[in-house]
């Protein structure tokens, strides 16, 4: 019976993949997206608003304005990149926001629609505008590539049996909320989604380098940022196979290899 159920789950997942397979707008990679973009953007706006109500915005106007400045530059670069490829329709419903939240957590994330949050705890690691651009480009790349939708879709299949988002919200609201937070990088991602998460991180690094270069920030700054991040961790990071992110050394090596491509988009000092 267990074996039969296993086959059913596999067949369900395969059927959903074939029905909902889409393509990452920039890289061309095939991905599973079960949730309509309009639904994702609507829920993102709601969740982002609730997050801002529950968390304290930074009172440091200089740091806040720097985050907004860098965000606006990356936004412009993304819009230019898409316009040059006749893909502006992919961004037509974006309502970009950039906010700095008081928290010691070393983190930043971007929900669909360009809803970005930086935590003050990451600023000592970013250090300057170029460091901010590394993280900003990376997090926005997650949204551009619809990684959150893909991870949410995978979660609906593996954890909720392929249940539609609307039904999941109605019948299992708390579990669905946790799944959403994890899918969009606000919580910890564990278990079956790990291999996909590492793929997403590497893809976001690649796209992020291009976006920051187009915004006028030297892609070489990404190496220095990840070296600072590795030093901050002090060797306490978990083994790579247990982490949702590539190891720092793996990431740095891959980024170095991508810099020549990104430099073709570099337009000078940010």
HELIX and SHEET records of a PDB file:
HELIX    1   1 UNK A    2  UNK A   20  1                                  19    
HELIX    2   2 UNK A   37  UNK A   54  1                                  18    
HELIX    3   3 UNK A   61  UNK A   84  1                                  24    
HELIX    4   4 UNK A   88  UNK A   91  5                                   4    
HELIX    5   5 UNK A  120  UNK A  122  5                                   3    
HELIX    6   6 UNK A  123  UNK A  126  1                                   4    
HELIX    7   7 UNK A  129  UNK A  144  1                                  16    
HELIX    8   8 UNK A  147  UNK A  158  1                                  12    
HELIX    9   9 UNK A  165  UNK A  171  1                                   7    
HELIX   10  10 UNK A  173  UNK A  183  1                                  11    
HELIX   11  11 UNK A  191  UNK A  193  5                                   3    
HELIX   12  12 UNK A  194  UNK A  214  1                                  21    
HELIX   13  13 UNK A  221  UNK A  233  1                                  13    
HELIX   14  14 UNK A  240  UNK A  242  5                                   3    
HELIX   15  15 UNK A  248  UNK A  263  1                                  16    
SHEET    1   A 2 UNK A  21  UNK A  23  0                                        
SHEET    2   A 2 UNK A  30  UNK A  32 -1                                        
SHEET    1   B 3 UNK A  97  UNK A 101  0                                        
SHEET    2   B 3 UNK A 115  UNK A 119  1                                        
SHEET    3   B 3 UNK A 108  UNK A 111 -1                                        
END                                                                             
